[in-house]
Amino acid sequence: MNDDLRIRHITDADWDVIVAMESRAYAGLGLSEGRAALRSRADASPGTCFVLDFGSRPAGYLLALPYQAGRYPELERTEDTAAPPPSPGNLHLHDIVVTERLRGRGLAQHLLNHLTLTARTRGDERISLVAVGRSEPFWSARGFTAHPGVRPGGYGAHAVYMSKATKRADLLVPCP
């Protein structure tokens, strides 16, 4: 299966597929953002946003952007791409989605490993995220720790702000 996988940067041609995947993943939680917000996040940090191809088709995507630790994107707002990005330190994993038919095969872990390598290369010491839809156990199993003092507004009743260090041991998580 690994021979059929490729992680690459997002192109203009990917947005219809990304928007459709995002909607299917988050609309049921009331958290779907729409094309403008999603695209603004990728435009704010194109070097940290990726598509995962399985064979010749997009099978998932990841949007991450530099954010000050303890902060996160507001779902109803687009990113200000004119503002200079924060200096390296914390890379916020905003979205990671794998298409429904390919879930459970470790593809999200491939994307997460790629993001961790990218963060280390950039000089980021931490990766943060907001766990939604009761996904905290999923992220805890991947080394993320909850920060109960940060209450992520707008992400649903069970949202939890989490982060993990980008230390070398995080890169050794096996992928199927």
ABEGO torsion letter per residue (X at the ends): XAAABBBBBBBAAAAAAAAAAAAAAAAAAGABAEAAAAAAAAAABAAABBBBBBEABBABBBBBBBBBBGBBBBAABBBBAABBBBBBGBBBBABBBBBAAABGAGAAAAAAAAAAAAAAAAGBABBBBBBBGGAAAAAAAAGBBBBAABBBBGAEAABBBBBBBABAAAAABBBX
